[in-house]
Amino acid sequence: MAETYPLLLGGEKKESQETIPVRFPYTGELHCTVSQATNNDLKAAVTKALSGFEKTRRLPVHARAEILHNLADAIHKRSAELIDVMVMEGGKTRKFATTEVVRAEVTVRTSAEEAKRVYGEVIPLDLSKDTEGRTGFLRRFPLGPVAGIVPFNFPLNLACHKLAPAIAAGNSVILKPASATPLSSLFLGEMALEAGVPKEAVSVVPCTGARAEALARDPRVAFLSFTGSCAVGWHLREIAGRKKVGLEMGGNAAVIVHEDANLPYAAQRIVTGGFTNAGQVCISVQRVLVHRPVYEELVEMVVSGTKALKVGDPRDPATDVGPMIDQLKAEEAYRKVQEAIRQGARALVGGTLEGTMFAPTVLEGTTPAMRVNCEEVFAPVISVVPYDDFDEALRIANTGEYGLQVGIFTQNLNRAMRAYAEMDVGGVIVNDIPTFRTDQMPYGGAKGSGLGREGPRFAIEEMSELRLMVVNRDGGME
């Protein structure tokens, strides 16, 4: 019989009569169940978070940093267990799960260091005769309870990107994990408590997305941090009221390969960026724009690299591409590919689906209006498109509602700087794929892809507020 895990409510484990099944995506077999938070549980989580905030806001910086270093140590110590969890609940390959655990430790440890660098500012105010003797002091203060909604594709590291900066800033935190992958967040919550976070300051409340809207609506929540689809994210912002909101959402990332690029390196990185985690990455390579003089050569390399990938059981350490999260998501992506093929595109490799196993696919002959280009596919699918001049490449890459990151391969600094100046995106990655992200860098999008920035230093800024104090030394102070 599958084990049932309790939710975490204000630092205390709580069982519920409602449960969520967690299935191994590769086979569909039941891995475990988790207790689902009720509407009353969500209200209680916010009440407890308010109580916890009265403790976290008073934690000295050294205590916040120590707690987070303890948490990073725990992640390192339990890395094998966490890898197994992510393989089984999300179908993540063992290779990629191993990388995610390493990244999660770095995220938390970086947050511990950034907790020590929440600096203030002194502002001279005596710029005119009538303001002589006055000085302004500017500091950041914690906001209050943070609600973090975590997606399935990075269930541990993105939970860390919400929990760790919140603690570093002095806030309490409520994590709502994806229903498909709740164990990573539950384990993280347990480790946070063991690391020293006041118990009332941590809740992990698995539940449906519709039920979690209560966290967005609750005026007692000070900051809502959401990672997921654009439709859900913008809806949550509409119902969130006056609270601050951070949204990290979808994309259809483009990479530009000009004729002066290092083609073998570009091809190898494109294959990595297009098919890692079965393409279920919001900055996964989706549109590959190739300068016509090198188009055939680059495409041949990409197709060859794609065919060399090992596809199959994510438990096998040699597997490169595992299953998608569930059959519904796989079928949705498959329909977009089949629609493109009916409209004239060709699958140079892949294009098939068996259960949750979507074969890594390279499409040629697509048009900008096809859904595989203008929408987010979120599957192991890339389209290769030739262009004649760099202006055309920038125009195509800039088209559409998304704007997370873009990659450009060129040896010409002027082209790179033009892309940096003209692309309406959150990040321009030169001589690498748009899928590149290190956890300390500012990460987020433009246009429909989101609001705000993640990365510990930048998330701490999002999760805190500036407060000014003005001192008049001539007003009676001795």
Secondary structure by P-SEA (a helix, b strand, c coil): cbbbbbbbcccbbbbbcbbbbbbccccccccbbbbbbcaaaaaaaaaaaaaaaaaaaaccaaaaaaaaaaaaaaaaaaaaaaaaaaaacccccaaaaaaaaaaaaaaaaaaaaacccbbbbbbbcccccccccbbbbbbcccccbbbbbbccccccaaaaaccaaaaaaccccccccccccaaaaaaaaaaaaaaccccccbbbbbccccccccccccccccbbbbbccaaaaaaaaaaccccbbbbbbccbbbbbbccccaaaaaaaaaaaaaccccccccccccbbbbcccaaaaaaaaaaaaaaaccccccccccccccccccaaaaaaaaaaaaaaaaaccccccccccccccccbbbbcccccccccccccccccbbbbbbbccaaaaaaaaaccccccbbbbbcccaaaaaaaaaccccccccccccccccccccccccccccccccccaaaaaaaabbbbbbbbccccccc
